[in-house]
């Protein structure tokens, strides 16, 4: 039941949260991540380069990889490396939470422009890459590498729903079944990035149809996008079953039982895997107005798993539908 949307979070007791099926961090870590995610599989999702190469091996759509920056020597010769690129994304391979990601949408002479219109020089990009190599954004602060990939061209459907960035759809997949999803919309506050803790809007999506259920920004309910003023209740992303099937295939290829898959809708290539997360955050429950735990326990209780990603998706659509 969607009781969460009628409650004020700061006033809910731990007992009440448990009663309405909220999955907490300890429960997530102990009962699901530790139990279902083999440690040896973590590098496949903690390292964006390894994730991308694995997806390519499995024939999954992912943004085209253009450059791998592994040394300061390559940074010093960045001008030549970027000569044929006008729109691209720089990412630390082992970064988290969107930290260190720089999105360049176009070039203006010697300047590289972000979606906000902010201009960066070649020297700015070189300093940023040097910081990535030094491990400033990596999970453990260890030396890292940088990847440069094509910029996603978002599906026109989202033109009025996101601000200066590409929307993505986070799907929680458990043992082959999509159990909860949300759309993350960038805002001016999030600097064009689809990260909720930076100010993006999270829109809970019905597993059965993709229809918007509920929306939050900074943990508070919103009904319109704060920058575009577009009503969020109207959202219903196209290619919904394909999005869920791609998320399931991503989970299965990693060997991890509990996974967050971030999917984007590219104007040319359709549903495309952006990133994977072995420790997906729990704010998706706030965006959906309901808890994860009952759905996870339901999947655990299945006596026999379905055979294909398509069958798993169909079952989840029927079982976890919000609008019945």
TADAFEN-V853814 format. One record per residue. N is the residue number from 0. RES is the residue in one small letter. BURIAL is + if it has 9 or more other ideal C-beta (glycine too) atoms within 8 Angstrom, else -. Layout:
n=N res=RES burial=BURIAL
n=N res=RES burial=BURIAL
This chain:
n=0 res=x burial=-
n=1 res=x burial=+
n=2 res=x burial=+
n=3 res=x burial=+
n=4 res=x burial=-
n=5 res=x burial=-
n=6 res=x burial=-
n=7 res=x burial=-
n=8 res=x burial=-
n=9 res=x burial=-
n=10 res=x burial=-
n=11 res=x burial=-
n=12 res=x burial=-
n=13 res=x burial=-
n=14 res=x burial=-
n=15 res=x burial=-
n=16 res=x burial=+
n=17 res=x burial=-
n=18 res=x burial=-
n=19 res=x burial=+
n=20 res=x burial=+
n=21 res=x burial=+
n=22 res=x burial=+
n=23 res=x burial=+
n=24 res=x burial=-
n=25 res=x burial=-
n=26 res=x burial=+
n=27 res=x burial=+
n=28 res=x burial=+
n=29 res=x burial=+
n=30 res=x burial=-
n=31 res=x burial=+
n=32 res=x burial=+
n=33 res=x burial=-
n=34 res=x burial=-
n=35 res=x burial=+
n=36 res=x burial=+
n=37 res=x burial=-
n=38 res=x burial=-
n=39 res=x burial=-
n=40 res=x burial=+
n=41 res=x burial=+
n=42 res=x burial=-
n=43 res=x burial=+
n=44 res=x burial=+
n=45 res=x burial=-
n=46 res=x burial=+
n=47 res=x burial=+
n=48 res=x burial=+
n=49 res=x burial=+
n=50 res=x burial=+
n=51 res=x burial=+
n=52 res=x burial=-
n=53 res=x burial=+
n=54 res=x burial=+
n=55 res=x burial=+
n=56 res=x burial=-
n=57 res=x burial=-
n=58 res=x burial=-
n=59 res=x burial=+
n=60 res=x burial=+
n=61 res=x burial=+
n=62 res=x burial=+
n=63 res=x burial=-
n=64 res=x burial=+
n=65 res=x burial=-
n=66 res=x burial=-
n=67 res=x burial=+
n=68 res=x burial=+
n=69 res=x burial=-
n=70 res=x burial=-
n=71 res=x burial=-
n=72 res=x burial=-
n=73 res=x burial=+
n=74 res=x burial=+
n=75 res=x burial=-
n=76 res=x burial=-
n=77 res=x burial=+
n=78 res=x burial=-
n=79 res=x burial=-
n=80 res=x burial=+
n=81 res=x burial=+
n=82 res=x burial=-
n=83 res=x burial=-
n=84 res=x burial=-
n=85 res=x burial=-
n=86 res=x burial=-
n=87 res=x burial=+
n=88 res=x burial=+
n=89 res=x burial=+
n=90 res=x burial=+
n=91 res=x burial=+
n=92 res=x burial=+
n=93 res=x burial=+
n=94 res=x burial=+
n=95 res=x burial=-
n=96 res=x burial=-
n=97 res=x burial=+
n=98 res=x burial=-
n=99 res=x burial=+
n=100 res=x burial=+
n=101 res=x burial=+
n=102 res=x burial=+
n=103 res=x burial=+
n=104 res=x burial=-
n=105 res=x burial=-
n=106 res=x burial=-
n=107 res=x burial=-
n=108 res=x burial=-
n=109 res=x burial=-
n=110 res=x burial=+
n=111 res=x burial=+
n=112 res=x burial=+
n=113 res=x burial=+
n=114 res=x burial=-
n=115 res=x burial=-
n=116 res=x burial=-
n=117 res=x burial=-
n=118 res=x burial=+
n=119 res=x burial=+
n=120 res=x burial=+
n=121 res=x burial=+
n=122 res=x burial=-
n=123 res=x burial=+
n=124 res=x burial=+
n=125 res=x burial=+
n=126 res=x burial=-
n=127 res=x burial=+
n=128 res=x burial=+
n=129 res=x burial=+
n=130 res=x burial=+
n=131 res=x burial=+
n=132 res=x burial=+
n=133 res=x burial=-
n=134 res=x burial=+
n=135 res=x burial=-
n=136 res=x burial=+
n=137 res=x burial=+
n=138 res=x burial=-
n=139 res=x burial=-
n=140 res=x burial=-
n=141 res=x burial=-
n=142 res=x burial=-
n=143 res=x burial=+
n=144 res=x burial=+
n=145 res=x burial=+
n=146 res=x burial=+
n=147 res=x burial=+
n=148 res=x burial=+
n=149 res=x burial=+
n=150 res=x burial=+
n=151 res=x burial=+
n=152 res=x burial=-
n=153 res=x burial=+
n=154 res=x burial=-
n=155 res=x burial=-
n=156 res=x burial=-
n=157 res=x burial=+
n=158 res=x burial=-
n=159 res=x burial=-
n=160 res=x burial=+
n=161 res=x burial=+
n=162 res=x burial=+
n=163 res=x burial=+
n=164 res=x burial=+
n=165 res=x burial=+
n=166 res=x burial=+
n=167 res=x burial=+
n=168 res=x burial=+
n=169 res=x burial=+
n=170 res=x burial=+
n=171 res=x burial=+
n=172 res=x burial=+
n=173 res=x burial=+
n=174 res=x burial=+
n=175 res=x burial=+
n=176 res=x burial=+
n=177 res=x burial=+
n=178 res=x burial=+
n=179 res=x burial=+
n=180 res=x burial=+
n=181 res=x burial=+
n=182 res=x burial=+
n=183 res=x burial=+
n=184 res=x burial=+
n=185 res=x burial=+
n=186 res=x burial=+
n=187 res=x burial=+
n=188 res=x burial=+
n=189 res=x burial=+
n=190 res=x burial=+
n=191 res=x burial=+
n=192 res=x burial=+
n=193 res=x burial=+
n=194 res=x burial=+
n=195 res=x burial=+
n=196 res=x burial=-
n=197 res=x burial=+
n=198 res=x burial=+
n=199 res=x burial=+
n=200 res=x burial=+
n=201 res=x burial=+
n=202 res=x burial=+
n=203 res=x burial=+
n=204 res=x burial=+
n=205 res=x burial=+
n=206 res=x burial=+
n=207 res=x burial=+
n=208 res=x burial=+
n=209 res=x burial=+
n=210 res=x burial=+
n=211 res=x burial=+
n=212 res=x burial=+
n=213 res=x burial=+
n=214 res=x burial=+
n=215 res=x burial=+
n=216 res=x burial=+
n=217 res=x burial=-
n=218 res=x burial=-
n=219 res=x burial=-
n=220 res=x burial=-
n=221 res=x burial=+
n=222 res=x burial=-
n=223 res=x burial=+
n=224 res=x burial=+
n=225 res=x burial=+
n=226 res=x burial=-
n=227 res=x burial=+
n=228 res=x burial=-
n=229 res=x burial=+
n=230 res=x burial=-
n=231 res=x burial=+
n=232 res=x burial=-
n=233 res=x burial=-
n=234 res=x burial=+
n=235 res=x burial=+
n=236 res=x burial=+
n=237 res=x burial=-
n=238 res=x burial=+
n=239 res=x burial=+
n=240 res=x burial=-
n=241 res=x burial=+
n=242 res=x burial=+
n=243 res=x burial=+
n=244 res=x burial=+
n=245 res=x burial=+
n=246 res=x burial=+
n=247 res=x burial=+
n=248 res=x burial=+
n=249 res=x burial=+
n=250 res=x burial=+
n=251 res=x burial=-
n=252 res=x burial=+
n=253 res=x burial=+
n=254 res=x burial=-
n=255 res=x burial=+
n=256 res=x burial=+
n=257 res=x burial=+
n=258 res=x burial=+
n=259 res=x burial=+
n=260 res=x burial=+
n=261 res=x burial=+
n=262 res=x burial=+
n=263 res=x burial=+
n=264 res=x burial=+
n=265 res=x burial=+
n=266 res=x burial=-
n=267 res=x burial=-
n=268 res=x burial=-
n=269 res=x burial=+
n=270 res=x burial=+
n=271 res=x burial=+
n=272 res=x burial=+
n=273 res=x burial=+
n=274 res=x burial=-
n=275 res=x burial=+
n=276 res=x burial=+
n=277 res=x burial=+
n=278 res=x burial=-
n=279 res=x burial=+
n=280 res=x burial=-
n=281 res=x burial=+
n=282 res=x burial=+
n=283 res=x burial=+
n=284 res=x burial=+
n=285 res=x burial=+
n=286 res=x burial=+
n=287 res=x burial=+
n=288 res=x burial=+
n=289 res=x burial=+
n=290 res=x burial=+
n=291 res=x burial=+
n=292 res=x burial=+
n=293 res=x burial=-
n=294 res=x burial=+
n=295 res=x burial=+
n=296 res=x burial=-
n=297 res=x burial=+
n=298 res=x burial=+
n=299 res=x burial=-
n=300 res=x burial=-
n=301 res=x burial=-
n=302 res=x burial=-
n=303 res=x burial=-
n=304 res=x burial=-
n=305 res=x burial=+
n=306 res=x burial=-
n=307 res=x burial=-
n=308 res=x burial=+
n=309 res=x burial=-
n=310 res=x burial=+
n=311 res=x burial=+
n=312 res=x burial=+
n=313 res=x burial=+
n=314 res=x burial=+
n=315 res=x burial=+
n=316 res=x burial=+
n=317 res=x burial=-
n=318 res=x burial=-
n=319 res=x burial=+
n=320 res=x burial=+
n=321 res=x burial=+
n=322 res=x burial=-
n=323 res=x burial=-
